[in-house]
Amino acid sequence: PLFLALCILHLCDSTHSLGDVIYAINAGGEEHVDVHGIHYKRDPLFGKTGTASDYGKLLVIGRVPKSDHILYQTERYHTATFGYDIPVNKDGNYVLVLKFSEVYFDSPGRKVFDVTLNGQHAVITGLDIYNRVGRGVAHDERIPFVIKGNKLFVGNDESTHDGKIKVEFIKGYRDNPKINAIYVIRGTEKDLPPDLPPIEEAEEELETDVPVEAPRTPQQPRRPSGPRSPNPYTSDDSSALLPIFVA
């Protein structure tokens, strides 16, 4: 009996408690339930803003279980700044999780962009996915924030809160901003699923599983993350691109 009780106690201790998921979408793709039970809804921007792409289906994504590759294979990109309005109407601690994977470029410095919250908080600057993890490899960004009354707090910075947060992917001069998947939990980083494994460990697992990249056929049409950005110095057109949101 004592041994059984100890086993049950160990099992309970090893069970991870997930925070309350209040929002989750599979950008550029259909609904999906991941290995942690998070239910990602179909991208709400279909037919509204930017371009949905499944070009990443040509790749096997590193660092994640095969059943969740789809979260990093589909994406939404845009030739302008774009974003999502996320309803958050209760006070408390929250974490925004942004999922990325570079599925097109095969060298650093080709796609670089920023991410902001509420147009004021620069939560990610100069994101170069390939430089962080390489091609066809999952990369997550975790952004804690706090809602209190009509205020949004990100670290020591604050802004006005009106019942939703706006996550923006900022257009720069190095290709187009993109996102693969998003979710928000009510809680802290301790309430999130385990972080992605180290790249070295993930590469060892792939060597005993499947090739890193599926074979391509020469006739396969390419659907990259949008057309490459024009050189800003070849044109005198200095008109600004306005951010776009869809509730």
Sequence and secondary structure as in RCSB ss.txt:
>XXXX:A:sequence
PLFLALCILHLCDSTHSLGDVIYAINAGGEEHVDVHGIHYKRDPLFGKTGTASDYGKLLVIGRVPKSDHILYQTE
RYHTATFGYDIPVNKDGNYVLVLKFSEVYFDSPGRKVFDVTLNGQHAVITGLDIYNRVGRGVAHDERIPFVIKGN
KLFVGNDESTHDGKIKVEFIKGYRDNPKINAIYVIRGTEKDLPPDLPPIEEAEEELETDVPVEAPRTPQQPRRPS
GPRSPNPYTSDDSSALLPIFVA
>XXXX:A:secstr
 HHHHHHHHHHHHHS    EEEEEEETTS  EE TT  EEEE TTTTTSSEEE GGGGB  BTS GGGTHHHH E
EE SS EEEEEE  S EEEEEEEEE B S  STTSSEEEEEETTTEEEEEEE HHHHH BTB EEEEEEEEEETT
EEEETTEEEE SSEEEEEEEEEEES  EESEEEEEES GGGS      HHHHHHHHHTSS SB    TT     S
SS    GGG         EEE 
